[in-house]
Amino acid sequence: MNYHNKVFKPVTNSGNGETSEATRFHYQQEGNILTSEYQGGKIKKGHLIGLVDENGNIDMRYHQVNFEGELMTGRCSSRPEVMENGKIRLHENWEWTSGDGSRGNSILEEV
């Protein structure tokens, strides 16, 4: 699975998360290394870096600055699903490594 030049948006997220349907992730991939810049909703600017395995699963770390001026960090594992329309849906389990250290789940879909 290759995520290069794909754009994703959240369609669901746990209440303790900061992404929303207004957030856009712009993925780039070289080999098995994935990067993304993202922003929107509560997030002024964010970046992530991750590794993609042979099944398209992503192990990533992220950092972002929200509109309250806080620097937030976390980790996330993402499992892909190819939808009937051929686009990718990502099922994510994430955890804050800053703030309260809570966990959550989100679903992103390719735009």
Contacts in CASP RR format, 6 or more apart in sequence:
PFRMAT RR
TARGET T0000
AUTHOR 0000-0000-0000
METHOD contacts of the structure
MODEL  1
MNYHNKVFKPVTNSGNGETSEATRFHYQQEGNILTSEYQGGKIKKGHLIG
LVDENGNIDMRYHQVNFEGELMTGRCSSRPEVMENGKIRLHENWEWTSGD
GSRGNSILEEV
1 52 0 8 1.000
1 55 0 8 1.000
1 56 0 8 1.000
1 80 0 8 1.000
1 88 0 8 1.000
2 29 0 8 1.000
3 27 0 8 1.000
3 28 0 8 1.000
3 29 0 8 1.000
3 34 0 8 1.000
3 52 0 8 1.000
3 58 0 8 1.000
3 88 0 8 1.000
4 27 0 8 1.000
4 28 0 8 1.000
4 29 0 8 1.000
4 30 0 8 1.000
5 27 0 8 1.000
5 28 0 8 1.000
6 27 0 8 1.000
6 88 0 8 1.000
6 110 0 8 1.000
7 24 0 8 1.000
7 25 0 8 1.000
7 26 0 8 1.000
7 27 0 8 1.000
7 110 0 8 1.000
7 111 0 8 1.000
8 24 0 8 1.000
8 25 0 8 1.000
8 27 0 8 1.000
8 88 0 8 1.000
8 90 0 8 1.000
8 108 0 8 1.000
8 109 0 8 1.000
8 110 0 8 1.000
8 111 0 8 1.000
9 21 0 8 1.000
9 23 0 8 1.000
9 24 0 8 1.000
9 25 0 8 1.000
9 108 0 8 1.000
9 109 0 8 1.000
9 111 0 8 1.000
10 19 0 8 1.000
10 20 0 8 1.000
10 21 0 8 1.000
10 23 0 8 1.000
10 106 0 8 1.000
10 107 0 8 1.000
10 108 0 8 1.000
11 21 0 8 1.000
11 107 0 8 1.000
11 108 0 8 1.000
11 109 0 8 1.000
12 105 0 8 1.000
12 106 0 8 1.000
12 107 0 8 1.000
13 19 0 8 1.000
13 20 0 8 1.000
13 104 0 8 1.000
13 105 0 8 1.000
13 106 0 8 1.000
13 107 0 8 1.000
14 103 0 8 1.000
14 104 0 8 1.000
14 105 0 8 1.000
14 106 0 8 1.000
15 104 0 8 1.000
16 96 0 8 1.000
16 100 0 8 1.000
16 102 0 8 1.000
16 104 0 8 1.000
17 94 0 8 1.000
17 104 0 8 1.000
17 106 0 8 1.000
18 41 0 8 1.000
18 42 0 8 1.000
18 43 0 8 1.000
18 64 0 8 1.000
18 66 0 8 1.000
18 72 0 8 1.000
19 38 0 8 1.000
19 41 0 8 1.000
19 42 0 8 1.000
19 43 0 8 1.000
19 106 0 8 1.000
20 40 0 8 1.000
20 41 0 8 1.000
20 42 0 8 1.000
22 40 0 8 1.000
22 41 0 8 1.000
23 38 0 8 1.000
23 39 0 8 1.000
23 40 0 8 1.000
23 41 0 8 1.000
23 43 0 8 1.000
24 38 0 8 1.000
24 39 0 8 1.000
24 40 0 8 1.000
24 111 0 8 1.000
25 36 0 8 1.000
25 37 0 8 1.000
25 38 0 8 1.000
25 48 0 8 1.000
25 108 0 8 1.000
26 36 0 8 1.000
26 37 0 8 1.000
26 38 0 8 1.000
27 34 0 8 1.000
27 35 0 8 1.000
27 36 0 8 1.000
28 34 0 8 1.000
28 35 0 8 1.000
28 36 0 8 1.000
29 35 0 8 1.000
29 52 0 8 1.000
31 52 0 8 1.000
32 51 0 8 1.000
32 52 0 8 1.000
32 53 0 8 1.000
33 49 0 8 1.000
33 50 0 8 1.000
33 51 0 8 1.000
33 52 0 8 1.000
34 48 0 8 1.000
34 49 0 8 1.000
34 50 0 8 1.000
34 51 0 8 1.000
34 52 0 8 1.000
34 58 0 8 1.000
34 60 0 8 1.000
35 47 0 8 1.000
35 48 0 8 1.000
35 49 0 8 1.000
35 50 0 8 1.000
36 47 0 8 1.000
36 48 0 8 1.000
37 45 0 8 1.000
37 46 0 8 1.000
37 47 0 8 1.000
38 45 0 8 1.000
38 46 0 8 1.000
38 47 0 8 1.000
38 48 0 8 1.000
38 64 0 8 1.000
39 45 0 8 1.000
39 46 0 8 1.000
41 67 0 8 1.000
42 66 0 8 1.000
42 67 0 8 1.000
43 64 0 8 1.000
43 65 0 8 1.000
43 66 0 8 1.000
43 67 0 8 1.000
44 64 0 8 1.000
44 65 0 8 1.000
44 66 0 8 1.000
44 67 0 8 1.000
44 69 0 8 1.000
45 64 0 8 1.000
45 65 0 8 1.000
46 62 0 8 1.000
46 63 0 8 1.000
46 64 0 8 1.000
46 65 0 8 1.000
47 62 0 8 1.000
47 63 0 8 1.000
47 64 0 8 1.000
48 60 0 8 1.000
48 61 0 8 1.000
48 62 0 8 1.000
48 63 0 8 1.000
48 76 0 8 1.000
49 60 0 8 1.000
49 61 0 8 1.000
50 58 0 8 1.000
50 59 0 8 1.000
50 60 0 8 1.000
50 61 0 8 1.000
51 58 0 8 1.000
51 59 0 8 1.000
51 60 0 8 1.000
52 58 0 8 1.000
53 59 0 8 1.000
55 80 0 8 1.000
56 80 0 8 1.000
57 77 0 8 1.000
57 78 0 8 1.000
57 79 0 8 1.000
57 80 0 8 1.000
58 76 0 8 1.000
58 77 0 8 1.000
58 78 0 8 1.000
58 80 0 8 1.000
58 90 0 8 1.000
59 75 0 8 1.000
59 77 0 8 1.000
60 75 0 8 1.000
60 76 0 8 1.000
60 77 0 8 1.000
60 78 0 8 1.000
61 73 0 8 1.000
61 74 0 8 1.000
61 75 0 8 1.000
61 76 0 8 1.000
61 97 0 8 1.000
62 73 0 8 1.000
62 74 0 8 1.000
62 75 0 8 1.000
62 76 0 8 1.000
63 71 0 8 1.000
63 72 0 8 1.000
63 73 0 8 1.000
63 74 0 8 1.000
64 71 0 8 1.000
64 72 0 8 1.000
64 73 0 8 1.000
65 71 0 8 1.000
65 72 0 8 1.000
66 72 0 8 1.000
71 98 0 8 1.000
72 96 0 8 1.000
72 98 0 8 1.000
72 99 0 8 1.000
73 96 0 8 1.000
73 97 0 8 1.000
73 98 0 8 1.000
74 94 0 8 1.000
74 95 0 8 1.000
74 96 0 8 1.000
74 97 0 8 1.000
74 98 0 8 1.000
75 94 0 8 1.000
75 95 0 8 1.000
75 97 0 8 1.000
76 92 0 8 1.000
76 93 0 8 1.000
76 94 0 8 1.000
76 95 0 8 1.000
77 92 0 8 1.000
77 93 0 8 1.000
77 94 0 8 1.000
78 90 0 8 1.000
78 91 0 8 1.000
78 92 0 8 1.000
78 108 0 8 1.000
79 90 0 8 1.000
79 91 0 8 1.000
79 92 0 8 1.000
80 88 0 8 1.000
80 89 0 8 1.000
80 90 0 8 1.000
80 91 0 8 1.000
81 88 0 8 1.000
81 89 0 8 1.000
81 90 0 8 1.000
81 91 0 8 1.000
82 88 0 8 1.000
82 89 0 8 1.000
83 89 0 8 1.000
83 109 0 8 1.000
87 109 0 8 1.000
87 110 0 8 1.000
88 109 0 8 1.000
88 110 0 8 1.000
89 107 0 8 1.000
89 108 0 8 1.000
89 109 0 8 1.000
89 110 0 8 1.000
90 107 0 8 1.000
90 108 0 8 1.000
90 109 0 8 1.000
91 105 0 8 1.000
91 107 0 8 1.000
92 105 0 8 1.000
92 106 0 8 1.000
92 107 0 8 1.000
92 108 0 8 1.000
93 103 0 8 1.000
93 104 0 8 1.000
93 105 0 8 1.000
94 103 0 8 1.000
94 104 0 8 1.000
94 105 0 8 1.000
94 106 0 8 1.000
95 101 0 8 1.000
95 102 0 8 1.000
95 103 0 8 1.000
95 104 0 8 1.000
96 102 0 8 1.000
96 103 0 8 1.000
END
